[in-house]
Amino acid sequence: MSGDRTNGQPSGPPATRQYVQFIFYKANASWRALSTDDREAIKDEAVAAVEAFSSEMQVRAYSLVGVRGDADFMFWHISDDLSPFQQAATALLSTRLGPYLSTPYAYLALTRKSQYADKTEAGAAASRRLRLKPGTAKYLFVYPFVKTRAWYNLPQEERQAMMDDHIRIGRKYPSVKLNTTYSFGIDDQEFVVAFETDEPGDFLDLVMELRETKSSLYTVRDTPAFTCVATTVRGALDAIGGAGARIERPDEAADGAWTRVCDAAELPAGARRVVYFRAEQVALLNVDETVYAIEARCPHANGPLVDGGVEGTALTCPSHGSRFDLARGCEVVQGPAVRPARCYAVRVEGGGVFLAEAAAVR
């Protein structure tokens, strides 16, 4: 694809569709037999390999350790081009972590407009389905989906009537955001659906209610189903084997490590937003004309820090009340968090907001 990109987003006119991939990895038992020092060095190499593609595609990282037995972590990739998916997988498997990994599942899809009208949406809202905008929910529920051939032989009006019921039920659960992508002919399934939410109970109730609709009679397959917990790339790798003690070193970031993540105009006084930096989610907050950058998820239990209250320079996690001092390296002011949140160096100049690893500018 041509055209410059900033932080994984195309700078020119948006492409008609986006490519979407959900790729799952499993670490074998021999990985955990390595020494802590060896694991840490290998994870550093793997994180760098993943981050190398953060300007080519969106990367969301999720852990499944302790949730499923056949997959340990998953990357949700979104791109205007298919080639970064192959290149990123090749880069990761070419690191010293590669020999310890298998890929039990990988689902490929594309975005497109739905053929079923949602009467609650205006035309402009419906067209946004071509461009995925993942939120900051703690959980992502993913599964492939196949319908019967009989479904496609029904009149459009009859299918629309059943989907109206489907849509009506979905609207009852505003805490659950649905992302539907299409795989016809490019992968084994017909759809891949991904539900974002902070409330797993709401998702469970939604699925149970949808089972009672007439349209569910036309489902061939909607498994395997994956419960994925949002984390960082580093966090996903830490979870597959003891993280050990890790000390940030000033030489970890190369010269010229500053990366533009958004326009300064997008972050006026009092504003906040989530951006991507080296494939990680980072919350930006403009507090009294000073921009701070902190990891988007609370280190205690993955609460959305971007939604936290701010008093002075203290940011309070909305989930469990942990407080972090934005002006003092995001250190813990109040638990239950026991470690500081990860913070980033910020520079605002030339109409842009730039981030760097804090260690790189000490």
C-alpha positions as CSV (number, residue, x, y, z in Angstrom):
1,M,0.0,0.0,0.0
2,S,1.3,3.5,-0.7
3,G,1.0,6.6,1.4
4,D,2.6,7.6,4.7
5,R,1.4,6.2,7.9
6,T,1.4,7.7,11.4
7,N,1.2,5.3,14.3
8,G,-0.4,2.6,12.1
9,Q,-3.1,4.9,10.6
10,P,-3.1,5.8,6.9
11,S,-2.6,9.5,6.4
12,G,-4.4,9.7,3.1
13,P,-8.0,8.7,2.1
14,P,-9.1,5.6,4.0
15,A,-9.0,2.3,2.2
16,T,-12.3,0.7,1.4
17,R,-11.7,-2.3,3.8
18,Q,-9.3,-3.4,6.4
19,Y,-7.6,-6.8,6.8
20,V,-8.1,-8.4,10.2
21,Q,-6.2,-11.3,11.8
22,F,-6.5,-13.1,15.1
23,I,-3.4,-15.2,15.6
24,F,-2.9,-17.4,18.6
25,Y,0.4,-18.7,20.0
26,K,1.3,-21.5,22.4
27,A,4.6,-21.8,24.3
28,N,5.9,-25.3,24.9
29,A,7.1,-26.6,28.2
30,S,10.8,-26.3,27.4
31,W,10.4,-22.5,27.4
32,R,9.7,-22.5,31.2
33,A,12.9,-24.6,31.8
34,L,15.1,-21.7,30.6
35,S,16.8,-19.5,33.2
36,T,15.2,-16.2,34.1
37,D,18.0,-14.3,32.4
38,D,17.7,-16.3,29.2
39,R,13.9,-15.8,29.1
40,E,14.2,-12.0,29.7
41,A,16.7,-11.6,26.9
42,I,14.6,-13.6,24.5
43,K,11.4,-11.7,25.4
44,D,13.2,-8.4,24.8
45,E,14.1,-9.6,21.3
46,A,10.5,-10.8,20.7
47,V,8.9,-7.6,21.8
48,A,11.2,-5.6,19.5
49,A,10.2,-7.9,16.6
50,V,6.5,-7.2,17.3
51,E,7.0,-3.5,17.8
52,A,8.8,-3.2,14.5
53,F,5.5,-3.5,12.7
54,S,3.5,-1.0,14.8
55,S,3.8,1.5,12.0
56,E,2.3,-0.9,9.5
57,M,-0.7,-2.2,11.4
58,Q,-2.6,-1.9,14.7
59,V,-1.5,-4.6,17.2
60,R,-3.6,-5.5,20.2
61,A,-2.1,-8.1,22.6
62,Y,-4.1,-10.5,24.8
63,S,-3.3,-13.2,27.3
64,L,-5.1,-16.6,27.5
65,V,-2.8,-18.1,30.2
66,G,-4.9,-19.9,32.8
67,V,-8.1,-19.4,30.6
68,R,-7.5,-21.9,27.8
69,G,-5.1,-24.8,27.6
70,D,-4.4,-24.7,23.9
71,A,-3.3,-21.1,23.5
72,D,-1.2,-18.7,25.6
73,F,-1.5,-15.3,23.9
74,M,-3.1,-13.7,20.9
75,F,-2.4,-10.7,18.7
76,W,-5.3,-8.9,17.0
77,H,-3.9,-7.3,13.9
78,I,-5.6,-4.7,11.7
79,S,-4.1,-3.4,8.6
80,D,-4.8,-1.9,5.2
81,D,-2.6,-4.5,3.6
82,L,-2.2,-8.2,4.0
83,S,1.5,-8.5,3.8
84,P,2.4,-7.1,7.3
85,F,0.6,-10.2,8.8
86,Q,3.0,-12.6,7.2
87,Q,6.0,-10.4,7.8
88,A,5.2,-9.9,11.5
89,A,4.7,-13.6,12.0
90,T,7.9,-14.4,10.2
91,A,9.8,-11.8,12.3
92,L,8.5,-13.2,15.6
93,L,9.2,-16.9,14.7
94,S,12.7,-15.9,13.5
95,T,13.6,-14.6,17.0
96,R,15.0,-17.0,19.7
97,L,11.4,-17.3,21.0
98,G,10.3,-18.9,17.7
99,P,11.5,-22.5,18.4
100,Y,9.4,-22.5,21.6
101,L,6.1,-21.4,19.9
102,S,3.4,-23.1,17.9
103,T,0.4,-21.4,16.2
104,P,-2.7,-23.5,17.1
105,Y,-5.2,-21.0,15.6
106,A,-5.0,-18.1,13.1
107,Y,-8.1,-16.5,11.6
108,L,-8.1,-14.1,8.6
109,A,-10.9,-11.8,7.7
110,L,-11.9,-8.5,6.0
111,T,-14.2,-5.7,7.0
112,R,-17.3,-4.9,4.9
113,K,-20.7,-3.3,5.2
114,S,-23.4,-5.6,6.5
115,Q,-26.1,-6.7,4.1
116,Y,-28.6,-6.4,6.9
117,A,-29.9,-2.9,7.8
118,D,-29.7,-1.7,11.4
119,K,-32.7,0.6,11.7
120,T,-31.1,2.2,14.7
121,E,-28.1,3.4,12.7
122,A,-27.8,6.2,10.2
123,G,-26.0,5.6,7.0
124,A,-22.8,7.3,8.1
125,A,-22.7,5.2,11.3
126,A,-23.2,2.0,9.3
127,S,-20.3,2.9,7.0
128,R,-17.9,3.1,9.9
129,R,-17.9,-0.7,10.0
130,L,-15.3,-0.6,7.2
131,R,-12.8,0.8,9.7
132,L,-12.4,-1.0,13.0
133,K,-11.7,1.1,16.1
134,P,-11.0,-1.2,19.0
135,G,-11.7,0.2,22.4
136,T,-9.9,-0.3,25.7
137,A,-12.1,-3.1,27.2
138,K,-10.4,-5.6,29.4
139,Y,-11.9,-8.6,27.7
140,L,-12.2,-9.8,24.0
141,F,-14.3,-12.8,23.2
142,V,-13.4,-14.2,19.8
143,Y,-14.8,-17.1,17.7
144,P,-15.2,-18.2,14.1
145,F,-18.7,-18.5,12.8
146,V,-20.4,-20.5,10.0
147,K,-24.0,-20.5,8.9
148,T,-26.0,-23.2,7.1
149,R,-26.4,-23.1,3.3
150,A,-30.1,-23.1,3.9
151,W,-29.7,-19.6,5.5
152,Y,-28.4,-18.1,2.2
153,N,-31.4,-19.7,0.3
154,L,-33.9,-17.8,2.4
155,P,-35.4,-14.6,1.0
156,Q,-33.6,-11.5,2.0
157,E,-36.7,-10.1,3.7
158,E,-37.0,-13.2,5.9
159,R,-33.3,-13.0,6.9
160,Q,-33.6,-9.3,7.6
161,A,-36.6,-10.0,9.9
162,M,-34.5,-12.5,11.9
163,M,-31.6,-10.2,12.1
164,D,-33.8,-7.4,13.3
165,D,-34.5,-9.6,16.4
166,H,-30.8,-10.3,16.7
167,I,-30.0,-6.6,16.6
168,R,-32.7,-5.7,19.1
169,I,-31.2,-8.1,21.6
170,G,-27.7,-6.8,21.0
171,R,-28.9,-3.3,21.8
172,K,-30.0,-4.5,25.3
173,Y,-26.3,-4.9,26.2
174,P,-24.5,-1.6,25.5
175,S,-21.5,-2.7,27.5
176,V,-20.7,-5.3,24.8
177,K,-19.2,-4.0,21.5
178,L,-19.4,-6.3,18.5
179,N,-16.8,-6.4,15.7
180,T,-17.9,-8.6,12.8
181,T,-15.4,-9.4,10.1
182,Y,-15.8,-11.6,6.9
183,S,-13.8,-14.6,5.8
184,F,-15.8,-16.0,2.8
185,G,-13.3,-17.8,0.6
186,I,-10.1,-16.5,2.3
187,D,-10.3,-18.7,5.4
188,D,-12.3,-21.8,6.6
189,Q,-15.0,-19.8,8.5
190,E,-17.5,-17.4,7.0
191,F,-17.2,-14.8,9.8
192,V,-15.0,-14.0,12.8
193,V,-16.8,-12.2,15.5
194,A,-15.0,-10.3,18.3
195,F,-16.9,-8.9,21.3
196,E,-15.2,-6.2,23.5
197,T,-16.5,-5.7,27.1
198,D,-15.4,-5.1,30.6
199,E,-18.4,-7.2,31.8
200,P,-18.1,-10.9,31.0
201,G,-21.4,-11.5,32.6
202,D,-23.1,-9.2,30.2
203,F,-21.6,-11.1,27.3
204,L,-22.7,-14.4,28.7
205,D,-26.3,-13.2,29.1
206,L,-26.2,-11.8,25.6
207,V,-25.1,-15.1,24.1
208,M,-27.7,-17.0,26.1
209,E,-30.5,-14.8,24.8
210,L,-29.3,-15.0,21.2
211,R,-29.5,-18.8,21.4
212,E,-33.2,-18.4,21.7
213,T,-33.6,-16.5,18.5
214,K,-34.8,-18.1,15.3
215,S,-31.6,-17.2,13.4
216,S,-29.6,-19.4,15.7
217,L,-31.2,-22.4,14.1
218,Y,-29.1,-21.7,11.0
219,T,-25.7,-21.8,12.8
220,V,-23.4,-24.6,11.8
221,R,-20.4,-23.7,14.0
222,D,-19.4,-21.0,16.5
223,T,-16.5,-22.7,18.2
224,P,-13.7,-22.6,19.4
225,A,-14.5,-19.7,21.6
226,F,-11.7,-17.7,23.1
227,T,-11.7,-15.5,26.3
228,C,-8.8,-13.1,25.8
229,V,-7.6,-10.7,28.5
230,A,-6.1,-7.4,27.3
231,T,-2.5,-6.7,28.1
232,T,0.6,-5.4,26.5
233,V,3.0,-7.3,24.2
234,R,5.4,-7.5,27.1
235,G,2.7,-8.6,29.4
236,A,1.6,-11.4,27.1
237,L,5.1,-12.7,27.0
238,D,5.6,-12.3,30.7
239,A,2.6,-14.5,31.4
240,I,4.0,-17.5,29.5
241,G,6.8,-17.9,32.0
242,G,8.1,-16.1,35.1
243,A,8.7,-12.5,34.4
244,G,11.6,-12.3,36.8
245,A,13.2,-9.0,37.9
246,R,13.6,-6.6,34.9
247,I,15.4,-3.4,35.1
248,E,14.9,-0.7,32.5
249,R,18.3,0.2,31.0
250,P,19.0,3.6,29.3
251,D,20.6,1.8,26.3
252,E,17.4,-0.2,25.5
253,A,16.1,2.5,23.3
254,A,18.0,3.6,20.2
255,D,18.7,7.2,19.3
256,G,15.9,9.0,17.6
257,A,13.3,7.0,19.6
258,W,10.7,9.7,19.5
259,T,7.6,8.7,17.7
260,R,4.7,10.9,16.6
261,V,1.5,9.4,17.9
262,C,-1.1,12.1,17.3
263,D,-1.7,15.8,16.4
264,A,-1.4,18.2,19.3
265,A,-4.8,19.7,18.2
266,E,-6.4,16.3,19.1
267,L,-5.4,16.7,22.7
268,P,-6.5,20.2,24.0
269,A,-6.5,21.0,27.7
270,G,-8.5,18.4,29.7
271,A,-8.6,15.9,26.8
272,R,-7.5,12.4,26.9
273,R,-7.2,9.6,24.4
274,V,-5.6,6.2,23.7
275,V,-2.9,5.9,21.1
276,Y,-0.4,3.2,20.0
277,F,3.3,3.4,20.7
278,R,5.5,0.5,19.6
279,A,2.4,-1.7,19.4
280,E,1.4,-0.9,23.0
281,Q,-1.7,1.0,24.1
282,V,-0.9,4.3,25.8
283,A,-3.2,6.7,27.5
284,L,-2.5,10.4,26.9
285,L,-3.9,13.0,29.3
286,N,-3.6,16.8,29.0
287,V,-3.6,18.0,32.6
288,D,-3.4,21.8,33.0
289,E,-1.6,22.1,29.6
290,T,0.9,19.3,30.4
291,V,0.6,16.1,28.5
292,Y,1.3,12.9,30.4
293,A,1.6,9.4,28.9
294,I,0.8,6.2,31.0
295,E,0.1,2.6,30.0
296,A,-3.6,2.3,29.1
297,R,-4.2,-0.6,31.5
298,C,-3.8,-0.5,35.3
299,P,-0.9,-2.9,36.4
300,H,-3.2,-4.2,39.1
301,A,-6.1,-5.6,37.2
302,N,-6.2,-4.0,33.7
303,G,-8.6,-1.2,34.6
304,P,-8.9,1.5,31.8
305,L,-6.7,4.3,33.1
306,V,-7.7,6.6,30.3
307,D,-11.1,6.8,32.1
308,G,-9.7,7.5,35.5
309,G,-10.3,10.7,37.6
310,V,-7.4,13.2,38.0
311,E,-6.8,15.3,41.1
312,G,-3.7,17.4,40.7
313,T,-1.3,15.0,39.0
314,A,-2.8,11.9,40.7
315,L,-4.7,9.6,38.4
316,T,-7.2,7.2,40.0
317,C,-8.0,3.9,38.2
318,P,-11.8,3.6,37.8
319,S,-11.9,-0.1,38.5
320,H,-10.3,-0.5,42.0
321,G,-9.1,2.9,43.0
322,S,-5.3,2.5,42.6
323,R,-3.7,6.0,42.3
324,F,-0.6,6.9,40.3
325,D,1.3,10.2,40.3
326,L,1.7,11.2,36.7
327,A,4.4,13.8,37.5
328,R,6.6,11.3,39.4
329,G,7.1,8.5,37.1
330,C,3.6,7.1,37.6
331,E,4.6,5.8,41.0
332,V,1.9,4.3,43.2
333,V,0.2,6.7,45.6
334,Q,-2.5,4.3,46.7
335,G,-3.1,0.6,46.3
336,P,-4.2,-2.0,45.6
337,A,-1.6,-1.7,42.8
338,V,1.9,-2.6,44.1
339,R,4.0,-1.5,41.2
340,P,4.2,1.8,39.2
341,A,2.3,2.0,36.0
342,R,4.6,2.3,33.0
343,C,5.1,5.9,31.9
344,Y,6.5,7.4,28.8
345,A,8.4,10.5,27.9
346,V,6.3,13.1,26.1
347,R,7.3,15.9,23.8
348,V,4.8,18.4,22.1
349,E,6.3,20.3,19.2
350,G,5.6,21.2,15.6
351,G,1.9,20.5,16.0
352,G,2.5,16.9,17.1
353,V,2.6,14.8,20.3
354,F,5.7,12.5,20.4
355,L,6.5,9.6,22.8
356,A,9.7,7.8,23.7
357,E,10.6,5.2,26.3
358,A,11.2,7.0,29.5
359,A,14.6,5.2,29.8
360,A,15.7,6.7,26.6
361,V,15.7,10.3,27.8
362,R,17.0,9.9,31.3
